[in-house]
Amino acid sequence: MEINATTIETSELTYGCLTAGESGPLALCLHGFPDTAHGWRYLLPALADAGFRAVAPFMRGYAPTSIPADGQYHVATLARDATALHEALGGDSDAVIIGHDWGALATYGAAAYAPERWRRVVTAAVPPAASMATAMTNYDQLKRSWYMFFFQVGLSDYVVSANDLEFIDRLWADWSPGHDATVDMDHIRTSIGSRENLAAALGYYRATWGTEPVSAAYQDIQDVLGSPPPQPTLYIHGRNDGCVGVEFAETAAAGLSPGSSATIIEGAGHFTQVEKPEEFNRLVLDFIQS
């Protein structure tokens, strides 16, 4: 099934999107950092072949999606974006939402905030809040998460952009050992290679760890963050993930609603959807078609 590029307008942003399939229930796929909508290049055709209308937007601030005028990058804004895209794309209660990394956080929030919009939920690489409760008091995870703290200082804008985003290339190597990220990095350089787009991507971390409160416009979603989605949810994690320790994934199902499950993919790291696409796709399709 062919992947096409299109543009979707909402009241706040203009989204660049990759799509596959022209009819069927909406399957919204949200990427994380450092990645782009192309991270779903294997899943989108598989979803379309299974009868879904698959859409993967470039997240706010990631070109060709516009940079938000309000400068908001809190998780609540990402969840609101998912809700706005569901509406703009004419989604209904049969829609499914799939998120990786920051996209997973947006997915938890969107599914908890407007559960009537999403029939099934799939997340990867960032376990639910209940599983991550002790992450920032865990020495090993703090070492893995060092980059989050580095991104809080202005020096990181220069360091991350240097040498054609070599910093990000090294993150991929650390997080997904053994994976050839050449194709992924080409897309990443196109999407966040500019100073403005890179600042937007780092802005997600600065919003989360900084002192700037979430805008009042998003407070209703902020209030439900941390609550597990009420829908059945599938959580996927790579055994060799160098970003989030697999020990947090082993308890993920306990932090989700009845009918949910968690699966660890052997031989995969943080970016399971491009490292083990056949296994990842099978897990997703089996779950959302049940």
Helices and strands as residue ranges (DSSP letters): E 4-9, E 14-20, E 26-30, G 37-40, H 43-49, E 53-57, H 75-88, E 96-100, H 102-113, G 115-117, E 120-124, G 135-137, H 139-144, H 146-150, H 155-175, H 182-192, H 195-209, G 216-218, H 219-222, E 233-238, H 246-249, G 252-255, E 261-265, H 272-275, H 277-288
